[in-house]
Amino acid sequence: MKAEQEGDLLEEGCSQENGVQTNPYSSISPPASPLDQDEPFSTYFEDRVPIPEDVNQVFSLRKLWAFTGPGFLMSIAYLDPGNIESDLQSGAKAGFKLLWVLLGATIIGLLLQRLAARLGVVTGMHLAEVCNRQYPTVPRIILWLMVELAIIGSDMQEVIGCAIALNLLSVGRIPLWGGVLITITDTFVFLFLDKYGLRKLEAFFGFLITVMALSFGYEYVVVKPDQGELLKGMFLPYCADCGPLQLEQAVGIVGAVIMPHNIYLHSALVKSREVDRKNKKEVKEANKYFFIESTIALFISFLINVFVVAVFAEAFYNKTNMMVNEECNATGSPLSNLFPLNNETLEVDIYKGGVVLGCFFGPAALYIWAIGILAAGQSSTMTGTYSGQFVMEGFLNLRWSRFARVLLTRSIAITPTLLVAIFQDVEHLTGMNDFLNVLQSMQLPFALIPILTFTSLTSIMNDFANGLVWKISGGIVILVICAINMYFVVVYVTALNSVPLYVTAALLSIAYIGFVVYLSWHCLVALGVSCLDFGGRMPLGPSRHTDIYLLNDMDTDAVVDR
């Protein structure tokens, strides 16, 4: 009976607005404006960017410029030290052969970021806020904890990347823990740049991306990679004479490129533009320009990643530790002991990568490499902090002061990083980086499944909900990505050779898989597979079922008022 009344209210509440049929559930109302709160509350969105009016133009450069910003901040996650390390290892282990994997992962990433941006534009809420309103309490808290783990893992890579860069630039005078403390301090300073205007903050991120492009571009010009091999590796999806090592590296590329917290970040950043969500034309236009901007931003990030892969593919593919040791000794490098006197294939990370560049191409190559890593680490640390704030505010509905929010999110992520820096030296961080990549890979379903779920619901997205093609292709892509990353996790765990760890991993896997199945079940029902709604929670028939499914936390008073 209650379901029938709900259905009648939905039908009665329908109205026409700007040519769009709407109902009380056609979009989610965002939380009360911070300006309405009694206590002062500052956010990234205090300074919204106005969009110029160009009525008669199909495409406007002025409008594109107004929408430019969120996509470039989002693209920094594709350039963080974890990605750079994955790039250089790909080049050193497989040459140019895995460039097509990098290209494919970037394209898939773009399609997923499109879903995130559309959710933010259409609903006026970011993914964490939507999850807070849609999922029951216990799953919501578990989801928040999983995303926080992903942010911590990413942040550790980014902060330690900055610390390594400072160590290289100071010729070892700044220890790892000192570099971490410096990074923490300057991150706090830079994060308050948005008090001077959102566009100034976005311009600062643009400057850091430019520094990365120039730094890694310099290495590319100096090394002079074979352009024919580069193009062949990029557009021929084949890996000749590749073994398990190259396969693991290919999986690692996908895991490094597609990061869970970045989906949450992008859905929040797009809220910084003035878009009338009640106007279908404006929403459609915003979606178009944000997609164009994201495409440009990810194309630039892809080129920078290609620079790194190509440099190490050309210069260090099939090189042995012995060859590098001899070259470093010949050039008088004090760090030649990093490479043992054996004929095993060279293994590099962002620290050793800088050292070998210095040995083969001179000190300038080393210092310019370090500057690029510093820019990558600093920019990604800042966006990671924003991700942490958005996730915590959204899932927990926090309304704290600006300083308190930054301090809390920084402390959660930085504390384990500082402990690692104190008890670990700069020369032995590869094992930790592998563990962090596995940790982030395991969290991917907790961003990808919710974003597909909510962007497929017409009750949330109205006319902008995913069509059948997007539902099917999105489901397949997410399934493939999750399968690839689970393979990566299995390979890592089996290499540990420890029975107690196997048992622990098995027990954790049961809980993990159970929660992923729970989210997938909700997603499939939202996609229209109503036969999976075993409990018959919404007995309104197939058409209505998916329209109001998962709207448990909506303000039902709005239905009566309207």
C-alpha positions, 0 to 999 in steps of 0.5 A: 500500500505504501509503495502504491502511495509513493508511486502516486505521489511520484506521478502527481509531483511530475512537472515540466521545467525548461522542457524537462519532465521532473519529479521530486526525485529528479535530482538530489538537493545538496546540503544546506549552504555553508553560508546559512550555517551559524558558524563560519564555514569555508570551502573550496567552493566559496569562489564559484566561476561564472560562465559567460553567455554565448547564446548563438554559439555551438562551441565557445572558447570563452566558455571552455576557458571558464570550465577549464580547471577541474579536469586539470586538477583531476589529471594530476592523479595520472601524474603522481609519483606512483604513476611515474614509477610505474612508467619508468619500470614499464620502460626498463622492463618491457621497452616500448611494448606496453605503451598501448596499455598506458593509452588504453588505461588513460582512455578508460580513465577518461570515460570513468571521469566523465561519469564522475563529472556528470554526477557532480554537474547534474546533482550538485553533489559529489560522489561521497555526498550521494553515497552518504544519502543512498547507502545504509549506515554500516555499508556507508561507514565501510565504504568510507573506510575503504576510500580513506585507505586508498587516499592514505596509500596514494598520499604515502606515495606522493609525499615520499615522492616529494621527499625523494626529490628533495633528497636528490636535489640536496645530494642526500643532505635532506633525509627522507623524514626531513623531506616528509616534514618539508612536504607536509609544511608547504602543502599546508601553505599551498592549500590556502592559496584558494583564499586568494581566488579559485582561479589562482589556485587552478593556475598554480596547478597548471604551473606545476603541470607545466614544470612536469612537462618541461622536466620530463620533456627535457629528458625525452629530448636528451635521450632521443627515443626511437620514434618508430618503436614508440609509435609501434608500441603505442598503437599495436596491442601486442607484446612480443616475447613478453613473460610474467614480468611484463604481464605484471607490469601491464597490470600495474600500469592499469592499477596506477592510472585508474585511482579510486579517490580521483573519481570522488575528487572529480565529482566534487571539483566540477561544483566550482562552476556556476551552473543552473541545474534546473536548466537542462540546456546549461547542464548539457552544456556543462557536461560537454565542456567538462568532457572536452576539458578532461580530454585535453587534460588527460591527453597532456598527462598521457604525453608526460607519461609517454615521455617517462616510459620512452626515456627508460625504454630507450636508455635502460631496456635490457640493461643489467646492474653490472652495466649501470654500475660500471657506467656510474663508476666511470662518471664518478657517481657516489651512488654506484653501490645501489646497483649490485655487481651481477647480470640481473636485469636493472630494477629502478624506482624514482630514486634509482631512476634519477641516479641512472639518468645522472650516470648516463646523461650527466648531473643536469639530467638528475636534477631536472628529473628531481624537479619533475618528481617534486612537482608531481609529488607536490601537486598530487599531495595537494589534490589528495588532501582535497580528496580526503576533505571531500570524502570525509565531509561527504560520508560523515557530513562534517561541517568543521572549520577549514583548519580543523578539516585540513589538519584532520585529513592531513594527520590521517594520511601523513602519520603512517608516511612519517613512520615509514620515512623514519624507519626506512631509508631512501634506497629500499622503498620499492617493496613498500611501493608495490604494497601501496599499489596493491592496497589502492588496487583493492579499493577500486570497486568502492569508487567504480561500482557506486559511480556506475550505480548512481549515474544509471538511476534516472531518479538521480540523473533524470534525462542524463542517466546512463543509456543502455550502451553506457550501462553495458559498456560501463559494467564490462569495463568495471568488471575487467578493471576489477579482475585485472587488479584482483590478479595483481593482488593475487600475484603479490600475495602469492609471492609473499611465501608465508602461510600465516599471511596466506591465511590472513589474506584468505580471511580478509578476502571473504569479507572483502568479496562479500562487500563487493558482492553487496555493492554489485547487487545494488548496482545491478538492480539500479541498472535494471536487473530487477529480478535480483531484488530478492526481497521485493523492496520496491514492488512497483514494477520494472519501470518504476523500480530502478527510478526510486531504488536506493533513495532511502535517505531522501527527504520524503517531506519534499514529496508532500510539499510539492 
